Amino acid sequence: MAETKFGHLMKEIPAFKDYGAGYYRQGTEMDGSFFGYDLNVRYGTFYHAGKIQPYQTQVADYDQMFIFMGADTYDMGYLGAEVDFCIGEEKEKHKITVATAVSVPKGLPYGPISIGPMDDRFILLQVAMTAKLNPRPVLQDKPEGPYAPWRFGKYSQNFEELAFIRNGPWHYGPLNPDTNGGYITNINGKGFSYNMSYESMMQAPYRFTPDPEKPHVHPYTEFLMFIGCNCDNLGELPAEVEVCMGEEMETHPVTRPTVAIQPKGHPHCPVRVLKQSEPWIFIVLRPWGHGGDLYSGGEATRRENLR
């Protein structure tokens, strides 16, 4: 990124690499030194079914989210695989077969995790509220428990099957007639404050937000993530996007997978999708929640408050 007033808040996502058998065959990691916050984000895809490293139950002293994301932008709920996810001291086993968010509060054991069968590749997004990951193994001699009963397992509330709504014209209200033709979902943490949304971007041009040509601010920190969803090449973003930062609306081009960091109170937007050649995914990550004040309202989002 060019040297500008807000260029330090625009960060290209690190190159993807093959982590080896049992882990991401295309994956990347962003830690506290990348974000400047106590935050760690990993995501990537797997090439085949099998157990996921570290092959054991772990526990951590920080909250985590595991988002199993389908890569079919025409059917965002489709995962293309079956995943067994053990959780709790009982190692209660849950079978994931659609796009799902798993909340793992600090101190709650989780794993092992295994994939199979697998018809299509998917993306696993892991978000941890810590600068560095340091889980420790536990319950090494305890066998996996039985599958949880339908919706009545001890930890069923930690597993959220994701529902998607259509982004139609006027999705953001009377000032923005645009549609990206995709589908969006909203996720809240269970047992800790956390919020995120993600959506398929199917067409351009497109402008985000209810007042698409003005900046706004939030009373919370959020991260805008622009990512590809071609599991043969996650390092590609098949789009050109403009992200405006500050009251000056300083413009930053985005043509690679990128994170735009928005500290609490930082003016940002407009965000404009200029063109694209293939669908991709846009994520708004609020790792510490939004305090009940999302963009759709609230005094803190009004333009006059920026003066």
Salt bridges, closest charged atoms under 4 A:
ASP18 OD1 - ARG25 NE 2.80
GLU29 OE1 - ARG42 NE 3.37
ASP31 OD2 - LYS132 NZ 2.68
GLU82 OE1 - LYS95 NZ 3.71
ASP84 OD1 - LYS95 NZ 2.96
GLU90 OE2 - LYS154 NZ 2.78
GLU92 OE2 - HIS94 NE2 2.61
GLU144 OE2 - LYS51 NZ 3.72
GLU144 OE1 - LYS93 NZ 3.01
GLU160 OE1 - LYS190 NZ 3.14
ASP178 OD2 - ARG207 NE 2.87
GLU213 OE2 - ARG207 NH1 3.27
GLU213 OE1 - ARG272 NH2 2.93
GLU222 OE2 - HIS218 NE2 3.25
GLU222 OE2 - HIS268 NE2 3.21
GLU222 OE1 - ARG286 NE 3.17
ASP232 OD1 - ARG121 NH1 2.83
GLU240 OE2 - LYS275 NZ 3.53
GLU242 OE1 - ARG272 NH1 3.02
GLU248 OE2 - LYS5 NZ 2.74
GLU250 OE2 - HIS252 NE2 2.72
GLU299 OE2 - ARG302 NE 2.98
